[in-house]
């Protein structure tokens, strides 16, 4: 079952997000498609600044795929000094893409 993972990261900066994206792509810069991800299973990724930090909303094919990504991204975020937050996970009802 697909899931949506919502990260609200107070204190995270755009620079930290962009540095994490560069690590996700293996040093190729910004994330431009799901093939940039180090693990399969990403359906969509959205990020945006908030008044007090950064927001990331991902849709994954399964919780297992998301957990595999977590094993990759958590050490990256810690290395960058991003605040440690727990995502809110919800089962997906509907996904619409272009």
Secondary structure, 3 states (H helix, E strand, C coil): CCEEEEEEEECCCHHHHHHHHHHHCCCCCCCCCHHHCCCCCEEEEEEEEECCEEEEEEEECCHHHHHHHHHHHHHHHHHCCCCCCCCEEEECCCCCCC
